[in-house]
């Protein structure tokens, strides 16, 4: 009996001595903190990546349809951002064409499809003049040149007095739905052989649809 008791006591003593060694519990404690630290690092990386993508996102910021003596005009503001591929294309002299697409419909209730009223499109054009070393922006019948790409993109995103509907298209006081987007017209890009020198393959730019309801304003007297 004495021998058996001594062995148990010795085993307990050895276990306590092993637990009391420096760093014996460091690994279990550290393992409890590692998963949380990894989650924190992942969240920080996702937030950084998300903010970087947000900075390169194009979007319509505001839009308004107003009455004019000729009919109806659109004012709008958009933030336009080009990816690296499109910037490289401009710097190599490739012309970029864009479309501003507006769709106007009249709601007819949940039991039937909305009535399509009009789908006007406005074309714009951006390129870099290699000899003048200036950016050229063509909006409709207006052409302007600026020094920087930032200025050019600001001009592209400004829509003022776009006369897009004639008199009589809308009924004053009637409720309508409108949606607007800005996108790259890829059908106007040069043939693949002509753009082979440009690095990258992201030939794309399109804002999400910007949707808003409005009541058609009364028209002023015709000129």
C-alpha positions in Angstrom: 0.0 0.0 0.0 2.8 2.4 0.8 4.4 1.9 -2.6 1.2 2.5 -4.4 0.6 5.7 -2.5 4.1 7.0 -3.2 3.7 6.5 -6.9 0.5 8.5 -7.0 2.1 11.3 -5.1 5.1 11.2 -7.3 2.9 11.4 -10.5 1.0 14.4 -9.1 4.2 16.1 -8.2 5.7 15.6 -11.7 2.5 16.9 -13.3 2.6 20.1 -11.2 6.3 20.6 -12.0 5.6 20.3 -15.7 2.7 22.8 -15.5 4.9 25.2 -13.6 7.6 25.3 -16.2 8.0 28.7 -17.9 6.0 28.9 -21.1 4.1 25.7 -20.4 0.7 27.4 -20.8 1.9 30.0 -23.4 0.8 27.9 -26.4 -2.9 27.3 -25.2 -3.2 31.0 -24.3 -1.8 32.2 -27.6 -4.1 29.8 -29.5 -7.1 31.5 -28.0 -6.0 34.9 -29.3 -4.8 33.9 -32.8 -8.3 33.3 -34.4 -9.5 36.7 -33.2 -6.4 38.4 -34.5 -6.8 36.7 -37.9 -10.4 37.8 -38.1 -9.4 41.4 -37.3 -6.7 41.3 -40.1 -9.2 39.9 -42.6 -11.7 42.6 -41.8 -9.2 45.4 -42.1 -8.1 44.0 -45.5 -11.6 43.8 -46.8 -12.3 47.3 -45.6 -9.3 48.6 -47.4 -10.1 46.7 -50.6 -13.7 47.9 -50.5 -12.6 51.5 -50.1 -10.3 51.2 -53.1 -13.0 49.7 -55.3 -15.4 52.4 -54.1 -13.0 55.1 -55.2 -13.0 53.7 -58.8 -16.8 53.3 -59.0 -18.8 55.4 -61.5 -22.3 56.5 -60.4 -25.1 58.9 -61.2 -25.3 61.3 -58.3 -28.5 63.3 -59.1 -30.9 63.9 -62.0 -33.8 66.2 -62.7 -36.3 66.6 -65.5 -37.5 70.2 -66.1 -39.8 71.9 -68.5 -38.5 74.2 -71.2 -40.3 76.2 -74.0 -39.2 73.4 -76.4 -40.3 70.5 -74.2 -38.4 68.7 -71.5 -34.7 68.8 -70.6 -32.5 66.8 -68.2 -29.9 68.1 -65.7 -27.7 65.4 -64.1 -24.4 64.9 -62.4 -22.3 61.7 -62.5 -19.0 60.6 -61.0 -17.0 59.0 -63.8 -14.0 56.8 -63.0 -11.8 55.0 -65.6 -9.9 51.8 -64.8 -6.2 51.5 -65.7 -7.0 49.8 -69.1 -9.1 52.8 -70.3 -6.6 55.3 -69.0 -3.8 53.5 -70.9 -6.0 53.5 -74.0 -6.5 57.3 -73.8 -2.8 57.9 -73.4 -2.1 55.9 -76.5 -4.5 58.0 -78.6 -7.5 55.6 -78.6 -10.9 57.4 -78.6 -13.6 56.4 -76.1 -17.3 56.8 -76.8 -20.0 56.9 -74.1 -23.8 56.7 -74.0 -26.1 58.4 -71.5 -29.3 56.3 -71.6 -32.6 57.6 -70.2 -35.7 55.6 -69.9 -39.1 57.1 -69.0 -42.2 55.1 -68.2 -45.7 55.5 -66.8 -46.7 53.2 -64.0 -50.0 51.3 -64.7 -50.4 49.4 -61.4 -49.4 46.0 -60.2 -51.8 44.3 -62.7 -50.0 45.4 -65.9 -46.6 46.4 -67.3 -45.5 50.0 -67.1 -46.0 52.0 -70.3 -42.8 52.9 -72.0 -42.8 56.6 -73.0 -39.4 57.4 -74.3 -35.8 56.1 -74.4 -33.5 59.0 -75.5 -29.8 58.5 -75.7 -27.1 61.1 -75.5 -23.6 60.4 -77.0 -20.3 61.8 -75.8 -16.7 61.3 -76.9 -13.4 61.5 -75.0 -9.8 61.3 -76.4 -6.3 62.6 -75.7 -4.9 64.9 -78.4 -1.3 63.7 -78.7 0.0 66.9 -80.4 -1.8 69.4 -78.2 -1.3 67.2 -75.1 -4.8 68.0 -74.0 -8.0 66.0 -73.4 -10.9 66.6 -75.7 -14.5 66.2 -74.6 -17.4 66.2 -77.0 -20.9 66.4 -75.5 -23.5 66.6 -78.1 -22.7 69.7 -80.2 -20.2 71.1 -77.6 -16.4 70.5 -77.7 -14.0 71.5 -75.0 -10.4 70.8 -74.3 -8.8 70.6 -70.8 -5.4 69.9 -69.4 -6.1 67.0 -67.1 -8.0 63.8 -67.1 -9.8 64.7 -63.9 -11.2 67.9 -65.6 -12.2 65.8 -68.6 -14.1 63.3 -66.5 -15.8 66.1 -64.6 -17.1 67.5 -67.9 -18.3 64.1 -69.0 -20.3 63.8 -65.8 -22.0 67.1 -66.2 -25.3 67.2 -68.1 -27.0 70.5 -68.4 -30.1 71.4 -70.4 -30.1 68.2 -72.5 -33.2 68.7 -74.5 -34.4 65.1 -74.7 -38.3 65.3 -75.1 -40.5 67.4 -77.3 -43.6 69.2 -76.2 -46.6 66.9 -75.8 -44.6 63.8 -74.9 -45.6 64.1 -71.2 -48.8 65.2 -69.6 -48.5 67.9 -67.0 -49.2 66.6 -63.5 -49.0 62.9 -64.6 -46.8 60.6 -62.5 -43.8 59.0 -64.3 -40.8 56.9 -63.5 -37.3 57.6 -64.9 -34.0 55.8 -64.8 -30.6 56.9 -66.1 -27.2 55.4 -66.6 -23.8 56.2 -68.2 -21.8 53.6 -70.0 -18.9 53.0 -72.4 -20.1 52.3 -75.9 -18.0 49.2 -76.6 -19.3 48.9 -80.1 -17.2 52.0 -81.0 -13.9 50.6 -79.8 -11.2 49.9 -82.5 -10.8 46.4 -83.8 -8.8 43.9 -81.6 -5.8 44.2 -83.8 -5.6 47.9 -83.3 -5.8 47.8 -79.5 -3.4 44.8 -79.0 -0.7 47.2 -77.8 -2.8 48.3 -74.8 -2.3 46.2 -71.7 -5.2 44.7 -69.8 -8.6 43.5 -70.9 -11.1 45.5 -68.8 -12.9 47.4 -71.6 -15.9 48.2 -69.4 -17.5 51.1 -67.7 -21.2 51.4 -66.7 -22.9 53.1 -63.8 -25.8 51.4 -61.9 -29.2 52.6 -63.0 -30.3 55.7 -61.2 -34.1 55.6 -60.7 -36.4 58.3 -59.5 -40.2 59.2 -59.8 -41.4 62.6 -60.9 -44.5 64.4 -61.9 -44.4 66.1 -65.3 -44.1 69.9 -64.8 -46.3 72.3 -66.8 -44.7 73.7 -69.9 -44.1 77.4 -70.4 -45.6 79.0 -73.5 -44.1 77.9 -76.8 -41.6 80.4 -78.3 
